[in-house]
């Protein structure tokens, strides 16, 4: 188990609390420097098939590693908000929506943070729902036109053979394959929300 004391939850909280410009330089860079090579090597074990998850002695380390990967996925989610279209007002709940404010980073800074942790960016040319998240749909005239990627808004990230995050893409497709207003706006349940009710719960 990694014993260096670096905690991805601390990075998430520091980004949440940061007020002002240069979140990357003032928050992410110091956190990365503290993490160091030992943390990156330890994190890379998540993509290895060497039995790190097996055995009673590995339970604590396994839980800590899974927790770190989850916390890093939350960091990724909030930093990608600036590259996503404005969310539509959700229907259903009776409470007014308050969009959470998170610090913005450039795409270069986003990638520098996660490549600094040993991850590899990808975009993959052909559309694959495993590797791609649809950000926007251009509706083709032919309803049967297959999905084609027209732009990569942000690349995906791999940690070894493990998919860490999907690439965000704009696509062109017929209505039988991807319908504008549905494929690019359908709520993703059981994910970290960018919007919360006024009491924050």
C-alpha positions in Angstrom: 0.0 0.0 0.0 1.1 3.6 -0.7 2.2 5.3 2.5 3.1 8.8 1.2 0.1 10.6 2.6 -1.2 12.0 -0.7 -5.0 12.0 -0.9 -7.0 12.8 -4.0 -9.8 13.9 -1.8 -7.6 16.7 -0.6 -7.1 17.8 -4.2 -10.9 17.8 -4.8 -11.5 19.9 -1.6 -8.7 22.3 -2.5 -10.2 22.9 -5.9 -13.6 23.3 -4.3 -12.3 25.9 -2.0 -10.1 27.8 -4.5 -11.2 31.3 -5.3 -9.6 33.2 -8.2 -7.6 32.3 -11.3 -4.8 29.8 -11.9 -6.3 26.8 -10.1 -3.8 24.6 -11.9 -0.7 26.5 -10.8 -1.9 27.2 -7.2 -3.7 23.9 -6.5 -2.9 21.1 -8.9 0.8 21.7 -9.4 1.7 21.7 -5.7 -0.5 18.6 -5.2 1.2 16.8 -8.0 4.7 17.7 -6.6 3.6 16.3 -3.3 2.3 13.1 -4.9 5.6 12.3 -6.5 6.7 9.2 -8.4 5.8 6.8 -5.6 2.1 7.8 -5.8 2.1 7.4 -9.6 3.7 4.0 -9.4 1.2 2.9 -6.7 -1.7 4.3 -8.8 -0.6 2.4 -11.8 -1.2 -0.9 -10.0 -4.9 -0.4 -10.7 -4.3 -1.4 -14.3 -2.1 -4.4 -13.6 -3.3 -7.9 -13.4 -0.9 -9.0 -10.7 -3.3 -10.0 -8.0 -3.1 -6.7 -6.0 -6.9 -7.1 -5.3 -6.6 -10.6 -3.9 -6.1 -11.9 -0.4 -7.1 -10.6 3.0 -3.8 -8.7 3.4 -4.7 -6.6 0.4 -8.1 -5.6 1.4 -7.1 -2.3 3.0 -4.8 -1.3 0.2 -7.4 -2.3 -2.4 -10.1 -0.1 -0.8 -7.7 2.8 -0.5 -6.8 2.5 -4.2 -10.4 2.3 -5.3 -11.2 5.3 -3.2 -8.4 7.3 -4.8 -9.5 6.4 -8.3 -13.0 7.5 -7.4 -11.8 10.8 -5.9 -9.7 11.4 -9.0 -12.7 10.8 -11.2 -14.6 13.4 -9.3 -11.7 15.9 -9.9 -11.9 15.0 -13.6 -15.7 15.6 -13.7 -15.6 19.1 -12.2 -12.6 20.2 -14.2 -14.4 19.1 -17.4 -17.5 21.3 -16.6 -15.9 24.2 -18.4 -15.7 22.3 -21.7 -19.4 21.1 -21.6 -22.5 22.9 -22.9 -24.6 24.6 -20.3 -26.9 22.1 -18.6 -30.6 22.3 -19.4 -32.9 23.0 -16.4 -33.9 19.6 -15.1 -37.6 18.7 -14.9 -39.2 17.0 -12.0 -37.7 18.3 -8.7 -39.5 21.2 -7.1 -36.4 22.9 -5.9 -34.7 25.7 -7.9 -31.3 24.7 -9.4 -28.1 26.2 -8.3 -25.1 25.5 -10.5 -21.9 24.8 -8.5 -19.0 27.0 -9.4 -15.7 25.2 -10.0 -12.4 26.7 -11.1 -11.7 26.6 -14.8 -8.6 25.1 -16.3 -7.3 24.9 -19.9 -7.3 21.6 -21.8 -3.5 21.7 -21.6 -3.7 22.0 -17.8 -6.3 19.3 -17.5 -4.1 16.9 -19.4 -1.0 18.0 -17.6 -2.6 17.0 -14.3 -3.7 13.6 -15.3 -0.7 12.7 -17.5 1.4 13.8 -14.5 -0.3 10.8 -12.7 0.7 8.4 -15.5 -2.5 8.5 -17.6 -2.5 8.5 -21.4 -4.9 10.6 -23.4 -6.8 9.1 -26.4 -9.5 10.2 -28.8 -10.1 7.1 -31.0 -11.3 8.0 -34.5 -14.4 5.9 -34.8 -17.3 6.3 -32.4 -17.5 3.8 -29.6 -19.9 4.3 -26.7 -17.4 2.7 -24.3 -14.7 5.3 -25.2 -16.9 8.3 -26.1 -19.4 10.5 -24.4 -21.6 12.5 -26.8 -21.5 16.2 -26.1 -23.4 17.5 -29.1 -25.3 15.9 -32.0 -25.6 17.2 -35.5 -28.7 15.6 -37.0 -28.1 14.0 -40.4 -30.8 14.2 -43.0 -30.7 10.4 -43.5 -32.3 8.8 -40.3 -30.1 5.7 -40.9 -26.8 7.6 -41.1 -24.3 6.0 -38.7 -22.6 8.0 -35.9 -19.5 9.8 -37.0 -17.2 11.8 -34.7 -16.9 15.3 -36.0 -14.9 16.9 -33.2 -13.1 15.7 -30.0 -14.0 18.3 -27.3 -11.8 16.7 -24.7 -9.7 13.5 -25.0 -10.3 10.4 -22.9 -7.8 9.0 -20.4 -6.4 5.6 -20.0 -4.5 4.3 -16.9 -2.7 1.4 -18.5 -5.5 -0.9 -19.8 -8.0 0.7 -17.5 -10.4 3.3 -18.9 -10.4 6.2 -16.5 -12.6 8.7 -18.4 -14.3 8.8 -21.8 -13.5 11.3 -24.5 -16.1 14.0 -25.1 -17.2 14.2 -28.7 -19.5 16.0 -31.1 -21.1 13.7 -33.6 -23.2 13.6 -36.8 -25.8 10.9 -37.0 -29.2 9.9 -38.2 -32.1 9.9 -35.7 -32.1 6.1 -35.6 -28.6 6.1 -34.1 -28.4 9.3 -32.1 -31.2 11.8 -31.6 -30.3 15.5 -30.9 -31.7 16.6 -27.6 -31.6 13.0 -26.2 -28.2 11.5 -26.9 -26.5 14.8 -26.0 -28.8 15.8 -23.1 -30.0 12.7 -21.4 -29.2 12.7 -17.6 -26.5 10.4 -16.4 -27.7 9.0 -13.1 -25.5 7.7 -10.3 -22.8 10.2 -11.2 -21.4 13.2 -9.4 -23.9 16.1 -10.0 -22.8 19.5 -11.3 -26.1 20.9 -9.9 -27.5 20.6 -6.4 -30.6 21.8 -4.5 -30.1 25.0 -2.5 -29.2 23.2 0.8 -26.3 21.4 -1.0 -27.6 17.9 -0.4 
